[in-house]
Amino acid sequence: MSKYEDSHYQENFQNLNDGWLIVDKPSGMSSACAVSKVKKIFQVKKAGHAGTLDPLATGVLPIAIGEATKTVSYLVDSLKSYTFTIRWGEHTTTGDSEGDIIKTTKQRPSKREILNLLNEFIGTISQRPPLFSSIKINGKRAYEFARLKKNISLPKRQIKIKKFKLIKLIDINHASFFVECGKGTYIRSLVEDFSQRLKTFGFVKDLRRTQVGPFSEKSSIKLGNLNSLADVKHSLYPAHKALDHLPSINLTKSQAEYFISGRCLEIEVMNKQLNFNISSNILNNRNFISSTFYNNRLIALVRKSNDKLYPIRVFNLES
């Protein structure tokens, strides 16, 4: 199935009960508060975001509404892009400008030192999440322990950095950067580790997320411009937009009915009913997951197991 262009969503997608709203979150607001405002506007109970933004951060916050919430986990796994400014020579309790300054140094990195180090942070690297984070420890968020000044240490984990670029040396104390990274990356930790390797301290002075998967700043709408459904009529994207990175299969009516009812289908039988052979795409892939459609309507996400396709998410979307 071919993927639609953004113009298709804007012109033809009219379902305001289910879909993705891409919010440009302002500084000073939590991601949870942004979701609450959207739920109030849409008057829905089911809504959630794909990737928390710190209150001080701005930028792209995809919010799923209704049936689109079933696709959140697939968007969370997508690549994300950020621009941010590092303030050199100071270390704070939170890794950003919200915390207290606890260490300082007069050491400042040169442009050559910065450029020489960037490539060492590209690829799969080890990172320790910041204490002021939403990671759970024994049922509590890490920031709850941090606020109580309890001495805890979060385990390091592997993250992926695809791109890391210097945008500009602003002045002797500041530099701006661009990062494209995978799931679970904390920019605050990245900045602290990068600064330490440069034999200085550093914290995130400002942070903006510019992209999450297929959604960019161009897809977003200012949260302050949202007051009623009329404001989002041409800004909502269908649930399947978050699945653009997955392969897709067009179904016959009877096949769609099988998946809707929760039943599996044999791949060999599907091949006989379809105009193309899908086995070459999936028979050798144990972890194959695909979106399925009937008449351009998202039916289900399916997973391969023992030469059969099983529905793992079924969508109750309007035609």
C-alpha positions in Angstrom: 0.0 0.0 0.0 1.4 3.4 -0.9 1.9 6.0 1.8 -0.1 9.1 1.6 1.4 12.6 1.4 0.7 15.1 4.2 -1.7 17.0 1.9 -3.9 13.9 1.9 -4.4 14.2 5.6 -5.1 17.9 5.6 -7.7 17.7 2.8 -9.4 14.3 3.2 -9.1 13.2 6.8 -12.2 14.4 8.7 -12.5 12.0 11.6 -12.1 14.1 14.8 -12.6 11.2 17.2 -9.4 9.3 16.4 -6.0 10.4 15.2 -2.8 12.2 16.0 -2.5 15.9 16.9 1.0 17.2 16.7 1.4 19.9 19.3 4.2 22.5 19.6 4.6 22.4 23.3 5.6 25.7 25.0 8.2 26.0 27.7 6.9 25.8 31.3 4.2 23.2 30.6 4.4 19.5 31.3 3.6 16.9 28.7 0.8 15.6 30.9 -0.8 19.1 31.0 -0.7 19.4 27.3 -2.5 16.0 27.0 -5.1 17.2 29.5 -5.8 20.3 27.5 -6.3 18.3 24.3 -8.6 15.8 26.1 -10.7 18.7 27.3 -11.0 20.2 23.7 -11.9 16.8 22.2 -13.9 15.7 25.2 -12.3 12.3 25.1 -11.1 9.9 27.8 -8.5 8.2 25.7 -5.4 10.3 24.8 -1.7 10.0 25.4 1.6 11.4 24.1 4.5 9.7 22.4 7.6 10.7 24.3 7.8 13.0 27.3 9.2 16.5 26.9 10.6 18.2 30.0 8.6 21.2 31.2 11.3 23.6 30.1 11.6 22.0 26.6 9.6 23.1 23.6 8.7 21.5 20.3 7.0 18.5 18.8 4.7 16.5 21.1 2.6 14.0 19.2 -0.7 13.4 21.1 -2.8 10.3 20.2 -6.6 10.5 20.5 -9.0 7.6 20.6 -8.0 4.6 18.6 -4.7 6.2 17.7 -3.5 5.5 21.3 -3.1 1.9 20.1 -0.2 3.0 17.9 1.7 5.1 20.6 4.3 2.4 21.4 5.3 2.2 17.7 5.8 6.0 17.5 7.8 6.1 20.8 10.3 3.7 19.1 10.9 6.1 16.2 13.9 8.4 15.8 13.7 11.8 17.4 15.5 15.0 16.6 16.5 17.9 18.9 18.3 21.2 18.8 19.7 22.5 22.1 22.2 24.9 23.6 24.9 23.9 26.1 26.0 26.3 28.8 29.7 25.5 29.4 31.5 25.6 32.8 28.6 24.9 35.1 27.0 21.7 36.5 23.5 21.8 37.9 21.5 19.4 40.0 19.0 18.7 37.2 21.2 18.9 34.1 19.3 21.9 32.9 18.7 25.6 33.9 16.0 24.6 36.3 18.5 23.1 38.8 20.9 24.7 41.2 24.5 25.2 40.1 26.7 22.9 42.3 30.0 22.9 40.3 31.9 25.4 38.1 35.1 25.5 36.1 36.8 28.1 34.0 37.7 25.5 31.4 36.1 26.1 28.0 36.3 23.8 24.9 37.6 25.0 21.6 35.7 24.5 18.3 38.4 21.9 17.2 38.0 19.9 20.5 34.2 19.9 20.0 34.4 18.7 16.4 37.0 16.1 17.1 34.8 14.5 19.9 31.4 14.5 18.1 32.0 11.3 16.1 32.8 9.4 19.3 29.2 9.9 20.5 27.6 8.6 17.3 26.4 5.0 17.2 25.4 2.8 20.1 26.7 4.3 23.4 26.2 3.8 27.1 24.3 6.4 29.0 23.2 6.8 32.7 19.7 8.5 32.9 19.5 11.6 35.1 18.1 11.3 38.6 15.5 13.9 37.7 13.6 11.6 35.3 10.4 9.7 35.1 12.1 6.3 35.2 10.5 4.0 37.8 12.4 2.5 40.7 10.5 0.1 43.0 7.2 1.7 41.9 8.3 5.3 42.3 9.6 7.8 39.8 13.3 8.6 40.0 12.6 12.4 40.5 10.7 11.6 43.7 13.9 10.2 45.2 16.0 13.1 43.7 13.7 15.7 45.3 14.2 14.0 48.7 17.9 14.1 48.0 18.2 10.3 48.4 21.4 8.8 47.1 20.4 6.5 44.3 22.1 5.5 41.1 20.3 4.5 37.9 21.9 1.8 35.8 23.5 2.6 32.5 21.7 1.6 29.3 22.5 1.4 25.7 21.1 4.2 23.4 21.6 5.1 19.8 22.8 8.4 18.4 22.4 8.6 14.6 23.6 12.2 14.1 25.3 14.7 16.4 26.3 18.1 14.9 27.6 21.4 16.1 25.3 24.1 14.8 27.1 27.2 16.1 29.5 28.5 18.7 27.4 31.3 20.1 30.0 32.7 22.5 32.7 31.5 24.8 30.1 30.1 27.2 27.5 28.7 24.8 27.2 26.4 21.8 24.2 25.0 19.9 23.8 21.5 18.6 21.6 19.1 16.6 21.0 15.4 17.6 19.0 12.7 16.0 18.6 9.8 18.4 16.7 6.6 19.3 14.3 5.7 22.1 15.4 6.4 25.7 18.0 9.1 25.0 18.3 11.8 27.6 19.7 15.0 26.2 20.7 16.2 29.6 22.8 13.1 30.2 24.3 13.4 26.8 25.3 17.0 27.4 26.9 16.1 30.8 28.8 13.2 29.4 30.0 15.2 26.3 31.1 18.1 28.6 33.0 15.8 30.9 34.9 14.4 27.9 35.8 17.9 27.0 37.2 18.4 30.6 34.5 20.9 31.6 31.0 21.0 32.9 27.8 21.7 30.9 24.1 21.8 31.2 21.1 22.2 28.8 20.2 25.8 28.7 17.4 25.3 26.2 16.0 22.3 24.3 13.6 21.9 21.4 12.4 18.7 19.8 12.0 19.2 16.0 10.9 15.7 14.9 9.3 12.5 16.1 9.2 9.8 13.5 7.2 11.1 10.5 6.0 14.2 12.5 8.1 17.4 12.2 7.7 21.0 13.3 5.8 21.7 10.0 3.2 19.1 11.2 2.6 20.9 14.5 0.2 23.4 15.8 0.8 25.9 18.6 -0.9 24.8 21.8 -2.0 28.3 22.5 -3.9 28.2 19.2 -6.1 25.3 20.4 -9.4 26.4 21.9 -12.0 24.4 20.1 -12.4 21.5 17.6 -12.6 24.1 14.8 -8.9 24.9 15.4 -7.8 21.3 14.8 -10.1 20.3 11.9 -7.2 20.5 9.4 -4.5 19.6 11.8 -5.4 16.0 12.8 -3.5 13.1 11.3 -5.0 9.5 11.0 -3.9 6.8 13.3 -1.9 4.9 10.7 0.5 7.9 10.1 2.5 6.6 13.1 2.9 3.3 11.4 4.5 4.6 8.2 7.7 2.8 8.9 6.0 -0.6 8.9 5.2 -2.6 5.8 1.5 -2.7 4.9 -0.9 -5.2 3.3 -4.2 -4.5 1.5 -6.8 -7.0 2.5 -9.9 -8.4 0.9 -13.2 -7.9 2.7 -13.3 -11.4 4.1 -9.7 -11.2 5.3 -10.5 -7.9 7.1 -13.4 -9.6 8.8 -11.1 -12.4 10.1 -8.7 -9.9 11.7 -11.5 -7.7 13.1 -13.0 -10.8 14.8 -9.5 -11.7 16.3 -8.9 -14.7 14.1 -5.6 -15.5 12.3 -5.0 -16.2 8.6 -2.6 -18.6 6.9 -0.1 -16.8 4.8 -0.3 -19.4 2.0 -4.1 -18.8 1.8 -3.6 -15.1 1.7 -1.2 -15.4 -1.2 -3.7 -17.2 -3.3 -6.3 -14.6 -2.6 -4.1 -11.5 -3.2 -2.6 -10.3 -6.4 0.9 -10.4 -5.0 3.0 -12.8 -3.0 3.7 -11.5 0.5 5.7 -14.6 1.7 9.0 -13.2 0.4 8.6 -10.3 2.8 7.8 -12.2 5.9 8.6 -15.9 5.9 12.2 -15.3 6.9 11.4 -12.6 9.5 10.4 -13.9 12.9 9.5 -10.5 14.2 7.5 -9.4 11.2 4.8 -6.8 12.0 2.6 -5.2 9.4 -0.3 -2.8 9.2 -3.3 -4.0 7.3 -6.0 -2.0 5.4 -9.3 -2.5 3.6 -10.6 0.3 1.4 -7.9 2.6 2.9 -9.2 1.9 6.4 -6.7 0.7 9.0 -7.9 -2.7 10.2 -5.3 -4.3 12.4 -1.6 -4.7 13.2 -0.6 -8.3 12.6 2.4 -10.4 13.6 3.7 -13.5 11.9 3.9 -16.8 13.8 4.2 -20.3 12.4 3.3 -19.2 8.8 0.2 -17.4 10.0 -0.7 -13.7 10.6 -2.2 -13.0 14.0 -3.9 -9.6 14.8 -2.2 -8.0 17.8 -4.0 -4.6 17.6 -7.5 -4.3 16.1 -8.8 -0.8 15.2 -12.4 0.3 15.5 -12.1 3.3 13.1 -14.8 5.0 11.1 -14.7 4.2 7.4 
